[in-house]
Amino acid sequence: MPSSLAVSDAMTNLAFLASETGHRKKKIEDPVNPSLLFEQVMTSGDAKRLELHEKVQGMLRHHVIGSKARRRKQQQREALLARLHMDSELLTSE
């Protein structure tokens, strides 16, 4: 027959395991907040990577805006050349 001390230790261990399991279960059931996870995982290397990513995104955005303007000007030049070509064709055919 187990001693009362052994039974007491076993009961304490069971209570501890039950509380730990309950604590883990509560953690699993809690909704995940992505911003908190991001802050916890963030390291100095990640901070530098994020800074570089933002810089590259800005440069890319600037390039896209500039290329749209260049494309619009190119289309205007092509339209003007087509109009000049058509006018010269009309003048020489008469």
C-alpha positions in Angstrom: 0.0 0.0 0.0 1.5 3.4 -1.0 2.4 5.8 1.8 0.5 8.9 2.4 3.5 11.0 1.3 3.6 9.1 -2.1 -0.1 9.7 -2.6 0.3 13.3 -1.7 3.1 13.7 -4.2 1.1 11.9 -6.9 -1.9 14.2 -6.2 0.3 17.3 -6.4 1.8 16.1 -9.7 -1.7 15.4 -11.2 -2.9 18.9 -10.1 0.2 20.5 -11.7 -0.3 18.6 -14.9 -4.0 19.5 -15.0 -3.2 23.2 -14.5 -0.5 23.1 -17.2 -2.8 21.4 -19.6 -5.5 23.9 -18.9 -3.0 26.8 -19.4 -1.9 25.3 -22.7 -5.4 24.7 -23.8 -6.3 28.4 -23.0 -3.3 29.5 -25.1 -4.5 27.5 -28.0 -8.0 28.7 -27.8 -7.1 32.4 -27.6 -7.4 34.2 -30.9 -4.0 34.9 -32.5 -3.1 38.6 -32.9 -0.6 38.7 -35.9 0.9 42.0 -34.8 1.9 40.6 -31.5 3.5 37.6 -33.1 5.3 39.9 -35.6 6.7 41.9 -32.7 7.8 38.9 -30.7 9.6 37.3 -33.7 11.2 40.5 -34.9 15.0 40.6 -34.6 17.6 43.2 -35.6 18.1 41.2 -38.9 14.4 41.2 -39.5 14.3 45.0 -38.8 17.0 45.6 -41.4 15.2 43.3 -43.9 12.0 45.2 -43.3 13.7 48.5 -43.8 15.3 47.3 -47.1 11.9 45.9 -48.2 10.2 49.3 -47.6 13.0 51.1 -49.5 12.7 48.7 -52.5 8.9 49.1 -52.5 9.3 52.9 -52.6 11.8 52.6 -55.5 9.5 50.3 -57.4 6.5 52.6 -56.8 8.6 55.5 -58.1 9.6 53.5 -61.2 6.1 52.5 -62.0 4.8 56.0 -61.7 7.6 57.3 -63.9 7.1 54.5 -66.5 3.4 55.4 -66.8 4.3 59.0 -67.6 7.0 58.0 -70.1 4.5 55.6 -71.8 1.9 58.3 -72.0 4.4 60.7 -73.6 5.5 58.0 -76.0 1.9 57.3 -77.1 1.4 61.0 -77.7 4.6 61.2 -79.9 3.4 58.1 -81.9 0.0 59.6 -82.4 1.5 62.9 -83.6 3.9 61.0 -86.0 0.9 59.1 -87.3 -1.0 62.3 -87.9 1.9 64.0 -89.6 2.4 60.9 -91.8 -1.3 60.9 -92.7 -1.3 64.7 -93.5 1.8 64.3 -95.7 0.1 61.4 -97.5 -2.9 63.5 -98.2 -0.9 66.4 -99.4 1.2 64.4 -101.8 -1.7 62.4 -103.2 -3.5 65.5 -104.5 
